[in-house]
Every structure is written in structure tokens, then in C-alpha cells.
Amino acid sequence: MLGFRSLFLTVATAGLVTLAGCNNANTTNNTSTETTPATTAASNTETTKHDHGGGKKKVNINTAILSELDKFEAQLGVPALSNKIQASRPYGSPEDLVSKKVITQQQFDQIKDQVTIEDIVLTGEAKDVDYMTKLGLMKGHLIVAKELLDQQKPEQAEPHIGHPVEEIYVDVEEQLQERNVKEFKTTLISLQDQLKSNPKNEKIGANFETSMQAIDGAIEGISEAQRTSPKFVLQVINGLLEAADAEYGAAVANNKITADIEYQDSRGFVNYANTLYKNISQQMAKENPDAHKQIQTSLTELTKAWPSVTAPAAPVKTPEQVSQLIATIGQNSQKVVK
């Protein structure tokens, strides 16, 4: 899971009454990945001291989680850049990335319009989309973990159970309180500790389900009207896909999948986005048939990039092909969200 970065997020799918069923992938020794997408409800977004260029949400390099920072790792092709950015905090200005020798001036020039050190405050629908997207990222991580546990790979599953509590929970904690949602951090920590100390513990299965149910309960902090609205759900889906795009880009180098964790994270995010879309597909087919056809076709093609939870030796699709499919989904989602 990467630190929550400012991914350029378009709009995404699905009615999510319960966030279940997302397949996620494998884990090796790599940077964590979790991307927090920028939301498109610009009119509901307030920024402190900083202006959003072109409606894109910038990434706060002082606070972003690794998955958000993975965007830059993929864009610049610098291995382990997310960790390097995190390790060199705090930054007094974005230009400190250069002065602290994290990246070169030439590299900074490529991303300077995407980074900030200022806090970004979301309100209204944008805040709800952000909240739901982060819970969706949690869901994706746990789905991957379950898939790995079912394959008797607890050591690979453990990081995916850890990422939600280590990187994402802090970003939804305040909202959980605002929405009167019972805290579930202790539940996630307990599950992680059990898996680390005794991966064959019979209670792991039951505690895993408890963790999933806790996230589903947190999702109910969003009104049912929003959870079943294609306009709202599409924004969430696009947030998940933007995160997957960054993760997949960070997973592939020299036509090889070099980072299993990022590959698995992206798989989980895409599978969960697919699940969400299925929840609204009938309504989309009825009300927006052209956009529905393009989104459904692109999602079907997109999932082929992750043939299994175990990464193939060579990627089935290039990062560019994955990005193009996600862009097509975003463009067609925008026809509904506009």
C-alpha cells in the first residue's frame, strides 16, 4: 500500500451496500501499496493554502501513504521511490525533493504540478467519495489476503492484512467518529498479530470475517442513496482504479513483474471495482447504455492483466495498456457523473 498519494481520479462505479468479493493477489518483499484517489467533486473540495491545478488533487508528500506515492515511482521509473520520499520527510517545500537528493531536478520537473506540502480538506460528496474509496482499498487488501490464505501462503497474506491498519485507517479514523461508526482498528491489529504469531490458528478465519464485517459496517456510514447511486459509485470505482494503475505501474519494470505486492494490490483493487460495478450494471445498462457498454468491455479486458494471485513471469498487459483501459473507463464514467 503506498502512502495516500494524489492520484488523478476520475469517476467510478457501483452500488456498494456491502463491500464483499474482490480478488486480490500475492505478496513478496516490496513496498506497501494503497493509493488514495483524488475526487472529482471539485465544488465540494476546499484546499488549505494551496490551489488544485486543473481540478487534480495533488499529493501531499509529507502525509501521503505509500500507495499514493507509488504514482511517482511508476511515472518516473525510480525503484523504491515511495520509500525514499517517505524516509526523507518532512519537507518544507516540494523542491526539497531535489535538495534532499530524493530525485533529480529533471525528474522533479515532471511531477512538480502533482505535489504539495499543504493539507487538502474535502467536504460534501468529495469527502464521502474519499471515505468510501479508502474503505474500498481496505477491502481490496483483505480480499487479496484471503486468497493467499486459501492457498496456504500466510507469509504473503500478512502484509495485505497489515496495510489497512498501518496506512489507511488513520485517514478514515476521524470520519468514522463523525459518522458514529464503531472503531475496528483493534480488530485489524488482532488479526495481523494472530497471523504473525500463529498462522495456523483456527481463530484466524473467524477473525478475518469479523474484520471484513467491520469494514462493511463502516461503509454503512454512507447513506444508502449514495451507496446505490451510479453517479456516486462510479467515482469510487475510478478512485480504486487510479490506485490500481499506480500500483501496477510500480510492479512492472523491464517487461517483468518485479514487485509482487504491488501486483497483488492492483489485482485486488480492480477486482473489487469490478464487483462494485456489477451492483450498478443493470441501472447503467438501462439509463446509460453506451457508457455501460464501454465500461463493462474495458473492465472485462482490464481484469486479464491479473490472471492469478501469483504474478506471471511476464506481464499480460503493459502498464500503458492498463492505463489506457482505466482512462477509457474514467472517460465514460464522466458522462454519468457530469
C-alpha positions in Angstrom: 0.0 0.0 0.0 1.5 3.2 -0.8 1.1 6.3 1.1 -2.0 8.1 0.1 -1.0 9.9 -2.9 -2.7 12.4 -5.0 -3.8 10.2 -7.8 -5.7 11.9 -10.5 -9.0 10.2 -10.0 -11.8 10.2 -12.4 -15.2 8.8 -11.7 -16.1 5.3 -10.7 -18.7 2.6 -10.1 -21.1 0.6 -8.2 -23.7 0.4 -5.5 -21.9 -0.9 -2.5 -24.2 -2.0 0.2 -21.6 -4.5 1.3 -18.1 -4.4 0.1 -17.5 -8.0 -0.5 -16.0 -10.2 -3.1 -12.8 -8.8 -4.5 -10.0 -10.9 -5.5 -6.5 -9.8 -4.6 -3.1 -11.0 -5.2 0.2 -12.2 -3.8 2.8 -10.7 -1.6 6.6 -10.6 -1.6 9.1 -8.2 -0.1 8.1 -5.0 -1.5 6.8 -1.6 -0.7 3.2 -1.4 0.5 0.6 -0.1 -1.7 -2.5 1.9 -1.3 -3.5 4.7 -3.4 -5.9 7.3 -2.4 -7.6 8.8 -5.4 -8.4 12.4 -5.9 -12.1 13.0 -6.2 -13.8 14.9 -9.0 -16.4 16.8 -6.9 -14.3 19.9 -7.2 -17.1 22.2 -5.9 -17.1 20.3 -2.6 -13.3 20.4 -2.2 -11.5 23.0 -0.1 -7.8 23.4 -0.1 -5.8 24.9 2.6 -3.2 27.4 1.2 -3.0 25.5 -2.0 -4.7 25.6 -5.3 -5.7 22.5 -7.2 -4.2 22.7 -10.6 -6.6 21.6 -13.4 -9.0 20.1 -10.9 -6.5 17.4 -10.0 -5.9 16.5 -6.4 -2.2 16.9 -5.5 -0.3 14.6 -3.3 0.9 15.9 0.0 4.4 14.4 0.2 4.6 14.9 3.9 1.5 12.8 4.7 0.7 10.6 1.7 0.7 6.9 2.2 3.0 4.7 0.1 0.3 3.7 -2.4 -0.3 7.4 -3.2 3.5 7.9 -3.6 3.7 4.8 -5.9 2.2 7.0 -8.6 5.5 8.8 -8.8 7.5 5.7 -8.6 5.7 4.3 -11.6 5.7 7.6 -13.5 9.4 8.3 -13.1 10.6 4.7 -13.1 12.6 5.0 -9.9 12.7 1.8 -7.9 11.6 2.2 -4.2 10.9 5.9 -4.7 7.9 5.8 -2.5 10.0 4.7 0.4 12.7 7.3 -0.3 10.2 10.1 -0.3 8.7 8.8 3.0 12.2 8.4 4.6 13.2 12.0 3.8 10.3 13.7 5.5 9.5 16.4 6.5 9.6 18.7 3.5 9.5 22.4 3.8 8.6 22.8 0.1 8.1 20.4 -2.8 11.5 21.5 -4.1 13.1 19.8 -1.1 12.7 16.5 -3.1 15.6 17.8 -5.1 17.6 19.5 -2.4 17.4 16.3 -0.3 18.5 14.3 -3.3 15.4 12.1 -3.4 15.0 12.8 -7.1 16.8 14.9 -9.7 15.7 18.3 -10.9 14.7 16.8 -14.3 12.6 14.2 -12.5 11.0 16.9 -10.3 10.1 18.9 -13.3 7.9 16.0 -14.5 5.9 15.8 -11.3 6.1 19.3 -9.7 2.5 20.1 -10.7 1.3 17.0 -8.8 2.9 17.5 -5.4 2.3 19.8 -2.5 3.1 20.1 1.2 -0.3 21.6 2.0 -3.2 19.9 3.6 -6.3 19.3 1.4 -9.7 19.4 3.0 -12.6 17.6 1.4 -16.2 18.4 2.0 -19.6 17.3 0.8 -19.7 14.5 -1.8 -16.0 14.6 -2.4 -15.5 13.7 1.3 -17.9 10.8 1.0 -16.2 9.5 -2.1 -12.8 9.7 -0.5 -14.1 7.9 2.6 -15.7 5.1 0.6 -12.7 4.7 -1.7 -10.4 4.3 1.3 -12.6 1.6 2.7 -12.7 0.0 -0.7 -8.9 -0.1 -0.7 -9.0 -1.8 2.7 -11.5 -4.3 1.3 -9.2 -5.0 -1.6 -6.3 -5.7 0.6 -8.2 -8.1 2.7 -9.6 -9.9 -0.3 -6.1 -10.5 -1.6 -5.1 -11.7 1.9 -7.9 -14.2 1.9 -7.0 -15.5 -1.5 -3.4 -16.0 -0.3 -4.6 -17.6 3.0 -6.7 -20.1 1.0 -3.5 -21.0 -0.9 -1.7 -21.6 2.3 0.6 -18.6 1.9 0.2 -16.8 5.3 3.5 -15.0 5.0 2.4 -13.4 1.8 -1.1 -12.6 3.2 0.2 -10.8 6.3 1.3 -7.6 4.6 -2.1 -7.2 3.0 -3.8 -7.5 6.3 -1.3 -5.1 7.8 -1.7 -2.3 5.2 -5.2 -1.3 6.1 -4.4 -0.7 9.7 -0.8 0.6 9.1 -1.5 3.1 6.3 -5.2 3.6 5.6 -7.0 3.6 8.9 -5.5 6.8 10.1 -7.0 8.6 7.1 -10.6 7.5 7.9 -10.4 7.5 11.7 -11.8 11.0 12.1 -14.6 10.3 9.7 -15.5 7.1 11.5 -16.1 9.2 14.6 -18.1 11.8 12.7 -20.3 9.1 11.2 -20.7 7.3 14.6 -19.0 4.1 13.2 -17.6 1.8 15.8 -13.8 1.7 15.7 -12.3 -1.5 14.2 -8.6 -0.8 14.4 -8.1 -3.2 17.3 -9.9 -5.9 15.3 -7.5 -5.5 12.4 -4.4 -5.4 14.7 -5.6 -8.5 16.4 -5.9 -10.4 13.1 -2.5 -9.3 12.0 -0.9 -10.3 15.3 -2.6 -13.7 15.2 -1.3 -14.3 11.6 2.2 -13.3 12.6 2.4 -15.4 15.8 0.5 -18.5 14.7 -0.6 -18.6 11.1 -2.3 -22.0 11.7 -4.5 -20.6 14.5 -8.1 -21.8 14.0 -9.5 -18.5 15.0 -7.9 -16.6 12.1 -10.8 -17.5 9.7 -13.5 -16.2 12.2 -11.4 -13.0 13.0 -10.9 -12.4 9.3 -14.7 -12.4 8.7 -15.1 -10.1 11.7 -12.7 -7.7 10.1 -14.5 -7.8 6.8 -17.8 -7.2 8.5 -16.3 -4.3 10.4 -15.4 -2.6 7.1 -18.9 -3.3 5.7 -20.3 -1.7 8.8 -18.1 1.4 8.2 -19.4 1.6 4.6 -22.9 1.9 6.0 -21.7 5.3 7.3 -22.6 6.4 3.8 -26.3 6.8 3.0 -27.9 4.0 1.1 -29.0 6.5 -1.5 -25.3 7.2 -2.3 -24.2 3.6 -2.0 -26.6 2.6 -4.7 -26.2 5.7 -6.9 -24.2 5.0 -10.1 -23.0 8.6 -10.1 -21.5 8.2 -6.7 -20.3 4.6 -7.1 -18.5 5.4 -10.4 -16.4 8.0 -8.6 -15.4 5.4 -6.0 -14.6 2.8 -8.7 -12.4 5.3 -10.5 -10.6 6.0 -7.3 -9.9 2.3 -6.9 -8.8 2.0 -10.5 -6.5 5.0 -10.2 -4.9 3.3 -7.2 -4.6 0.1 -9.2 -3.0 2.0 -12.1 -0.3 3.4 -9.9 0.3 0.0 -8.2 0.6 -1.9 -11.4 3.0 0.7 -12.9 5.2 0.3 -9.8 5.0 -3.5 -10.1 6.3 -3.8 -13.7 9.9 -3.0 -14.9 11.7 -4.1 -18.0 8.8 -6.2 -19.1 8.9 -8.2 -15.8 6.7 -8.1 -12.7 9.3 -7.2 -10.1 7.1 -6.2 -7.2 4.6 -8.9 -6.2 2.9 -6.9 -3.5 2.0 -4.1 -5.9 0.8 -6.6 -8.5 -1.4 -8.2 -5.9 -2.7 -4.8 -4.6 -3.6 -3.7 -8.1 -5.4 -7.0 -8.7 -7.4 -6.7 -5.6 -8.4 -3.1 -6.3 -9.5 -3.9 -9.8 -11.5 -7.0 -8.8 -13.3 -5.0 -6.1 -14.0 -2.2 -8.5 -15.5 -4.9 -10.8 -17.6 -6.2 -8.0 -18.9 -2.7 -7.3 -19.8 -2.2 -11.0 -21.8 -5.3 -11.1 -24.0 -3.9 -8.4 -25.0 -0.9 -10.6 -24.7 -2.6 -14.0 -28.4 -3.1 -14.6 -29.2 0.5 -13.8 -26.3 1.7 -16.0 -27.4 -0.5 -18.9 -30.9 1.0 -18.6 -30.0 4.6 -18.1 -26.6 5.0 -19.8 -26.3 2.1 -22.3 -23.5 3.5 -24.4 -21.3 4.3 -21.3 -22.2 1.0 -19.8 -21.1 -1.0 -22.8 -17.7 0.8 -22.9 -17.1 0.5 -19.1 -18.1 -3.2 -19.0 -16.0 -4.1 -22.0 -13.0 -2.2 -20.6 -13.3 -3.8 -17.2 -13.5 -7.3 -18.7 -10.4 -6.6 -20.7 -8.6 -4.9 -17.7 -9.0 -8.0 -15.4 -7.0 -10.1 -17.9 -3.9 -8.3 -16.6 -4.1 -10.3 -13.4 -4.6 -14.0 -14.4 -4.0 -15.2 -10.9 -2.9 -14.0 -7.4 0.6 -15.3 -8.2 2.3 -12.9 -10.6 3.2 -14.3 -14.0 6.9 -14.1 -15.1 6.0 -11.5 -17.8 3.1 -9.1 -17.6 0.0 -10.0 -19.6 -0.6 -6.3 -20.3 1.9 -3.4 -20.2 1.4 -0.5 -17.7 0.5 1.6 -20.7 -2.3 -0.7 -21.8 -3.7 -0.9 -18.3 -3.6 2.9 -18.0 -5.5 3.3 -21.3 -8.2 0.9 -20.3 -8.6 2.7 -17.0 -8.7 6.1 -18.8 -11.5 4.7 -21.1 -13.5 3.7 -18.0 -12.9 7.1 -16.5 -14.0 9.0 -19.6 -17.2 7.0 -19.9 -17.9 7.3 -16.2 -17.6 11.1 -16.5 -20.6 11.0 -18.9 -22.6 9.9 -16.0 -21.0 11.9 -13.2 -21.0 15.2 -15.0 
